[in-house]
Amino acid sequence: MGPGDPELLTLKAVRALRAADAVLVPMTESCGDGPGRAEQIIAAACPEAMAKVQRVPFSMQQRRGLSAKRLASWQASADAALAAFAAGAGSVALATVGDPAVYSTFSYLRGYVTAALPDLVVDLIPGITAMQALAAAATVPLVEGREILALVPATVGEQRLREVLDVADSVTIYKAGRALPMVVEQVRGRDRQVIVGTDVSLPHQRLASLDEVAGTTAPYFSAVLSAPRRTSTGGSL
């Protein structure tokens, strides 16, 4: 579904939403009784699919490991997909924010559903990622020439994050919200330009510098881009 801006939904994704007999959307603890981000994108970009939307639970409070609540939410989501097929659906879509192959809840749903339906045909439709949206909003190239790009979740911890920053030229850090103070400490002092983005691609997006976020945490939909300071055109070729 992309990072949030309905205009960043691909034509192929819109076509899949229109063709699906059922559309599942993740419902996390932060949604309350309202629509999640994926559902909001559908409502704006493909309102004709809203009649097929079904909210399914995905537990996001636990950042690591497997809890009974997390496993139960995956099973409940899989049950919703299986029930749709049992009721005669020819295709079921899961609308997931970003890209379905990048830190996506889709992976867990797929595992449960294909275990029950081993002959199921699965299609992944690529989406624009948060790191692409952040680089575009900041007008900073992710990588040039021979530079190395890394994507790392802040949940790997201080040591592994430092190791990645030491090796890669350009690093995007996901899941930095509650770990933002640690992330700021690791990226500070390096000769790089750093942008912290929240709700990127949406009208209320915020792009901040390290000094602006020092000592604070950030919402879940936040990412940090640490990119080289490029002093010459084509210098990385």
Helices and strands as residue ranges (DSSP letters): G 6-8, H 11-19, E 22-27, G 29-31, H 37-45, G 47-52, E 53-57, H 68-86, E 92-94, H 106-116, H 130-138, E 149-153, G 154-156, H 158-167, E 170-174, H 180-187, E 192-198, E 206-208, H 210-213, E 222-228
